[in-house]
Amino acid sequence: MKKRNIAIIAHVDHGKTTLVDEILKSSGTFRDNEDLSNASMDSNQIERERGITILSKTTAINYNGYRINILDTPGHADFGGEVERIMNMVDGVLLVVDAYEGTMPQTRFVLKKALEAHVKPIVVINKVDKESARCKEVVDEVLDLFIDLGADEDWLDFKVVYASAINGTSSLSDDLSTQTPGFTELLDLIISEIPAPLGDVNNELQFQPALLDYNDYVGRIGIGRVHNGKIKVGQMVDCIRLDGTVKSFRVQKLFGYLGLKRIEIEEAEAGDICAVAGLMDISVGETLCEAGKRSALPILHIDEPTLQMTFGVNTSPFVGREGKILTARKIEERLLKETQRDVSLKIEQNDSESWIVSGRGELHLGILIENMRREGFELQVSKPAVIIKEVDGVKMEPYEDLMIDAPEDTIGSVIEQLGTRGAIMESMNNVNGQVKLIYTIPSRGLIGFTTNFLTLTKGYGIINHTFKEYRPVAGIDVGERSIGVLVSMENGKATAYSLGGLEDRGVMFVEPGTEVYEGMIVGEHNRDNDLAVNVVKGKQLTNTRAAGSDKTVVLKRPRPIPLEYALDYINADELVEVTPLNIRLRKRILNTEQRKKMDAKN
């Protein structure tokens, strides 16, 4: 069967996964009686809840005598390393661009990776059904982006498909009346425009994993493309490791893909995308060859982590109340298991009860924490910190491209905030009262900014950022919250009476009946210092009835604390306690007196 290998790339939320789902449905891959109501490439629960792709997904369809392998890639900057490696598995990409938003930071990032790998693009303008769609201008923006990124002249005449993935319609014209159900024109373009995979079935075997998966039965699974030759179940192969050493092993299982299923296969040949099991510690970028016939492929680049945080055993007074898995051994096992699947994650022991976990960004680490709490873990985590590295004796820190879209009347305070965080403005455009700002900013300048940003723009602002490069450390002091917090000085249940008396001191994070402990953060102070407060105090009852004593206390709603907000919010002397039921903020030193002594020393 003839083959085509493509990846779908785009900025986050431009409709990649919806498009793949609809292509699967329109290709005839599913049986007529198959339930498609839940057919989605985003199989992980968090992916479905948040509407984002976290891990790359592999699928394949049969169409007009061709096997088209499709890789759905993540759109978020924290998972950009996967996009880069996938480019080594494919010969073409579908660049999906929102018909209203146009090219965004991640569009630039993923297209740059595709052009560097010399894979041919087809452009899909998605969401053309939106009233605000501006197809012609967006195609011009995409062309400008191609030119800006130095694309080959042959590729500037790219093919464009106009689609509404949500409605399952497409057309080769930007005239909406020509939209027809299905994606046959797009599939025909993939066959005519994307080159067939290179590689010779008769050559010696070369297979290179670009992604990892893991299951408890066969251990680590390497997903990649067979560049040359054939690979069979039961065959003895040599693995050329990243350090040049060689390890021989027997191929235990081979998996191929069709529709939403991973299917066991007996053999795969040049051009096929498959998964290989049999070597417990197979790694991205290694080469599998026939026994004794070794010829290594170029090693794949893996993005270095840019952010780290400490994961530790929960030491709060509430330990063990809400989670089932609390011990250091279990937490370490879980973190090491995650590194089996995620090559961008690094774990190192800090002390007997904590580990330094390094990743690609706050979302990357936040997803891991969220998965762990859903599995029943209790743990405490520290404030994220950027990884500073030394190059030729110079300390370097990560910088990011930042794009902001916000209403005109809120932009002044945003610019002022970014000025204090070491951001450098690259450009500013005002279109119909919406201002688009492009900045270069140190990654640590972004820690804690997102929460602030939503408040400054009254929730109407859009913020996107992507890793740019390492630069010498800027002499700015950013990343710490400037406002103080209200800290409980007692254990017990918060009362409406005491919370009512504290409302003029700041914003509360707890409501009446919430259990609190000494050292737990219960609110935000409206000044820049921390304040120890008693939220468990009840009203003194007497047998004298005072006028107005029957008035009900009406409290403002407490501020909700989701996980990402908590990680953004805390300072270096604070921790986030994570359990399956609650996210709590706390001080590292719980005892009020000890904390005062410590603050006095500093």
N, C-alpha and C positions, 0 to 999 in steps of 0.2 A: 504493500500500500504506500502511495506517495505521502510525504509528510510536510507539514509547515509548523514551525515553532514560533510563537509570538508571546509577548508580555503585554499586559495592559497597565499603563502608567498614567498618573495624574496627580494633581493637587488633592489634598484631603477633601472628601465630600463633593467631588465633581461627578460621582456616579459610576466609578469603575465596577464595583461589585454588582450593582443593579444591572449594568450592561452585560456582564458575564452571565448572570442568571438568565437574562432574556435571550442571549445568544444560545445558551444551552437549550432553552425551551423551544426556540424557533428552528433548531438544527435537526429535530427529529431524533435526538439521542434518547429521549425518554419514551417509554411505551405509552400508548393512548390512554390506558387505564391507570397510569401512575399518578399519585397525588403530588402535585407541584406547588401546593399552597405554601410549603415550607422549604422549597428548594432555594437554598442560598449558600453561596461560597463562604459566608461568614458563619462558621459553625460554632465558634466559641461564644458562650453566653454574654461575656463582656463586649465582644465585637457587636453582637446584635443590639445590646442595650445602648451602646454609645454610637452605633452607626459608623464604626471605623474598622479598617482591616489592620490587624496587629501582626499576624503571621501570613507569609505568602502562601497561596493555595495553588495547587496544580490540578488541572482538569484537561479533558480531551473530548473532542467530538468527531464523529465521522460525517463527512459531507462530500457528496459527489465523487466518491472514490478516494478522498483524501482524509488522512488523520491529522486534525489540527490540534496541537498541544497548546493550551492557553495557561499562562501564569498570571494570577491576580496578585498584584503587589501592594504593599502598604503605601499610603499617601503621606503619612506623618513623618516629619524630619527625624524623629527618634529611631525610626526603623529603616532609615535610608540605606544602611549598609546592605540590607537584603536586596534592595533594588539594584545596587551596583553589581552584586554577584550574579543576579539573575540574568543580567545582560550577556553573560558568558554562555547561557543555555539557549538563547533564542537568536533568530535571524531578522526579526522585525518587531516593531512595537505599535500598539494603538495608543496614541497620545490623546487622552480624553480631556476636553476643556469645556468648562461651564459657559453656556451661551450668553450669560449676563456678566459673570465675574471676570471672564477672560483669563489671561495668564497671571498666575500667582507665584509666590516664592518657590513652592514645591514643584510647580510646572517647570520652572527654570531648572531646578535641581535635577529632576528625573530626566528631562530632555538632554541636559548636559551629559549625564551618565550614558544615555543611549547613543548620543553622537560620538562620545569618546570611544565607545565599544564598536562603532561603525555598524549599527543595526538600523535597518530601514524603517522610517516612521510612516504611518497613515494617521491622519488627524480626524478625530471624531468630535464634532461640536455637539455636545449633549444638552439636554434640557431646553430644546428649541421651542417647546410648548409654553414656556414661561412668557407672560405678557411683556416682561422687561428684556426679553432676548434681543441681542444686537449682533446677529450672526456675522454680517460683513465686517464690522469693526473688529470682532474677535479674531476672525481669520487673518486680518491685517496685523493684529497684535502677535499672533502666532508666527507669521512670516518675519516680523521684526525680531522676534526672539530667535528664530533659526539663524538669521543674519548675524545677530549680536553674538551668538554662540559659535559662529564660524562654521556653519554647516556646509557640506560640499554643494557646489552649484547644482548638481543633478537632483539633489534632495529638496531644493527650494521650490520645485514644481510638485509639491506633495499632493497626494489625493485627499479629498475631504468628504466625509460622510456626515450628514446632519441627522441627528437622532433624538428621540425622546425615550430613553431607556425605561422610564417609569410607565409609559404607555405602550412600550414594545413596538414602536414604529421607527422607520428610517427612510432616508432618501438621499440621492446624490445632489439635490438642489436645495438652496436655502428658502425656496418657496414652500411655505407650510402646507399648501394644498396638495403637494406631491408626496406627502408622507404616506407610506403604506405599511401595513402590519408586517412584522418579521425583519430579519437582518440578512436576507439572501444577497443583497447588493454588497454589503460589507464583507460577507464570507467570500463572495466572488473576487472582491478586491484583494483579500488576503492571499487567495490562491494565485492571482495574476501578478501582484506587486511584490509580495514577500518572497525572497529567494528560498529554494529548497536547502535543507541543512547540508553543509559540507561534510565530508567524511566518507570513508570507503569501507564497506562491509568486509572486503577481502584483506584489509590491512590488519596489523596486530592490534589487539585491544587497547583502547585508551578511554577510561571513564573518570570523570572528575566530579565529586560532590560539591555543590554550591550552597545547599541548604541541609539542615539536619532535622530529623524527627526522632522520636523516642517512644518505644512502648515496652511494657514490662516483660513481654515474652521474648523478644529478640534483641532488646537493648537499643543501641543507637542505630539509626537508619540514615544512610547518606543518599540525598536526592540530587540527581544531576543528569547530565546528558552523556550519552555514549558518543564520543568524538570519532572513534574508529573501531572496526572489528565487531565482534559479538561477545556477549556475556551470558552465561548459562547458570542455572541453579546446579549446585554441586561441584562447579568448576573451581580448581585451585587457582588463586590469583595472587600477584604480588602488589602490596600497597607501598608506594614510594612516599614516605612520610615527609612532613614539612622540613625536618632537619636533615633530609637526605638518606636516612636509614630506610631499610626495607623490612616489611613484615608480611609473611605469607599467611593466607587464610582461605577457608572454603566458603563459597557463596552459599549462605543458608537459605535465603529467600530473595525473590525478585518481585517487585510490585510495579504495575503499570497503572494508568489512570483512564477512566472513561466516565463521562458525566460527573456525578458527585461521588463516585465510588473509587476506592483504591482496590485494584484486583490483583490477585497473585498471577504471575506469568512464569513461563519456563525459560524464556530467553528474550534478550533485547539486542538490537543491532544499531549500527551507526545512525545517528539522527534521532534516536528514540530518547524520550525523557522518562527515566525510571528511578526506582528507589532500591538500594542494595542493603541487605542485612547480613551480618556474619562477623563483622569486626567491631568489638565492643567500644573501641575508642577511635573509630573512624572520624576524620576531621575535615572541615571545609578546605578545599584547595589541594588536597592530596590527589595522587593519580593511581588508579588501579590498572595493572597491566597483566598480560598472560605470564604465567610462571616462567621466570628465566629470560623474558623478553621485555626489558625495562626501557621505557622512553617516557620521561616525565613531561607533563604539560606545564606551562607557566603557572606559578603559584598565584592564587587569587588574593586580592587585597581585602583585609578585614578592617573596618573602621575601628579606631581606638576609642575606648570609653572617654567621655568628657566630664562626667558627673559622678560623684560617689556619696554614699551615706552609710551610716552604721546601723546594722540590724542587730538587735540584742534580745536576750530573754526578758520577758516582762517582769519588772521589779515593783510594780505598783501594789498597794494593799489589796486591790481587787483581783489579783492574779488567780487564775484557775476557776473563776466564777462563770465565765461565758465561753471559754474555748476548751477544746479537748486536748489540743497538742501544744505543749508548753516547753518541753525540755530542750536543752542546748543541742543534744544529739539529733533530735527530730528536725529541728530548724536547720541544722547544718546539712543533714541528708537531703532536705527539700531544696535548699539552695544549690547544692552540688548537682541534684537531678535537673534543675533548671539550666545549668551550664551545659548539660548533655544536649539540650535542644537549641540553646541560644548562644551563638559564638560571640556575640557582642557583650556578653555579661562576664564579669571577672569577680571572683570571690577570694578574699584572703582573710585568714584568722587575725582578729584584733587582740582578743584575750579569750579566756576559757568560755566566756558567755556572750561574746559579740564578734561580728564579722564586718569587714569593710566590703560593701557591694558596689561595684563600679558599672555604670551603664551609659547609654547614649543620651539620656535626658530625663527630666522629671516624669514624663508620661511612661517611658520605658520601665523605670523603677516602680512607679505608682501602680502599673498594671500587675507587676509581680506581687506587690503587697496585697492588692485587691484579690488576686487569685488565692493567695495564702490564707487570707482571713475567711474566704468562702469555703476553704477546705477544713476550717476548724482550728487554725493556728491563732495563738496569742503571741504578740511580740511588741517590742518598742523600737522606734526608728528615730534617727537624728535628722537634723536639718541637712538638706542636700548641699554639697560644696563642690565647686568646680575643681578639676584635676589640673594642677600646675605642673608643667614638665620643663626640664632644663635642656636647652640646646646650646652647645658651645659656651657653657657658663652663663647663658642668659635665661632668666625665668620667663616662660611663655605661658599664656592662658588662651582658652578658646574664645573666638569671636563669632558672632552670628549675624546673618542678614535678617533684618526685622522689617516687616511690612505692616503698616497700620492703616485701617480704613475707619474713619469716625466722623460724626456730624461736626459741622463747622463751629458750632457754638461751644463744643467741649474740647476743641483741639489745643487751645492755649495751655490749659492745665496739664495735658498729656506731654506737650513739648517741654514744659517746665520740669515735669517729673523726670523725663528722659535725660534732660541736661544734667541733673544731679547724679545720674547713673552711668555717666561716661559714654553716652550714645553720640554718634556723629551723624548728622543729617546728610543724606545723599541727594534726596529730591523731595519735592512737595507739589502735589497737583490738586486743584480744587475743581470738582465737577458736580454741578447742581447741588451745592451745599454739602457734598460729601468730600472730605479731604483725604487724600492718599499720601502717606508719608513713607519714605524708605530710609532706614537707618543702618549703620553698622554699630554693633554694641557688644561689649564683653558679656560672655554668658552669665557671669555672676551678677551683672546689672539686671538680668531678666528674672533672677530668683526673687520671688515675692512681688513682682511687678504685675503679673496677670490679674491678681485679685484687685489690686489698686486700680488697674486699668478699667475693669468693668464698672467700678464705682464712679470713676472720673467721667466715663462716657455714658453713664446711666443705663448700662447694659446694651447700648446700640453699637459699640465699637467691635471691630473684627481685628484680631491680632494673629500674625503668622510669623514664624521664625525658622531658620534653618542654618545648620553649622556652616561656617565659611572657612576659617583657617585659624591657626595658632599665631598669636602676635605677642611681642614683649608685654609683660604685665603693666597695666595702667596704674598710676599712683592715685587711685580713687578708693574711697571707703564706701562700698555699697553692699547690699544684700541683707543688712540687718533691718528689722522693723523699727521705726522711729517712735512708735507709740507704746505705752506701757500696758500691762495686763492686770486684771483683778485675780488674786490667787486666794483660794480657800485656806483658812487657818484652822479649820475644824473638820472632823469626820461626821458624817450623818446625812440626813435628807434635807435638801434645800426647801425653805419655806417661802410662801408667798409674802409673808410679813417682812422677812429680811430682804428678799429680792426687791420688793417695792421700795424699801428704804435706800437701796443702792442704785436705783435706776438713774438718778441724776449724776452718778459717778462715771457712767459709761454704758456700753452695750453688753447685755448678758448673753452667755452661751448655754445656760441651763434654765430649766423651768421648775416650778414647784414639784417636789416629789423625786427629783433627780438625786441619786446617791452621789455624794462627793467625798473626797478625802483631802487631808492636809497636803498642800503643794499642788493640787489640781487647779488648772486655769479655768475660771468660771465666767470670765468676761473680759472685755477690752476697756482699759482705763481711758478717760478722755484727756489724760495728760501723758507726758513722756516717761513717767516713772511707774514702777510696779507698786501695787497696793494690796496688802494682806487684808482680807475681808472675812466676815462671818456670815455665811449664807444659810446657816442651819438654825439660827436663833428664832425661837418662837415668841409670840406675844405673851407678855406677863398677864395672867388672868387674875382678876380681882372680883370680889362680889359686888363692886360698885358699878352701876351702869352709867357710862359716860355718854354725853350727847354725840351722835355721829359714830358710835362704836360699831354699829351694824353695817356700816358701809362696806361693800365688797371691794377688795383690792383688784384693780384692773391693770394687768401688766402688759407691757409691749411684748410682742413675739420674740423669743430668743433667736439669735443668729444661728442658722444651721451650719454645721462644720463637716462638709464632705472631705474625703481623704486628700485630694489634690490641694484644696484650700488649706488644710492643716499643714501639709508639707511646705507650702509656700509661706505660711504665716509665722511659724515658730522661729525663734532666735537660737543662737548657738548654745545657750544655757537651758534650753527646753527640749522636750521629747514629745513624740506622738505615740500614745498607747493605742495599739490596734487589736481589736478582738472581733469575733464574728458578729457581735451585736452592736458594738459601739466604737466610735473614734473619740478619744479623749486627748486633750492637751494637758501637759504637766510640766513642772519644773524638774530639772535633773536632781536638785537637792530638794527633797520634799519638806524637811523640817524648817519651819519659819525662822527660828532663832539662828540655826546654822547658816541659812541663806543670807540673813542680815549680816552676820559676821563675815561671810565670804564677800558680799557686796562692799562692806566697809574696807576690806583689804584691797579690793580693786579700785 
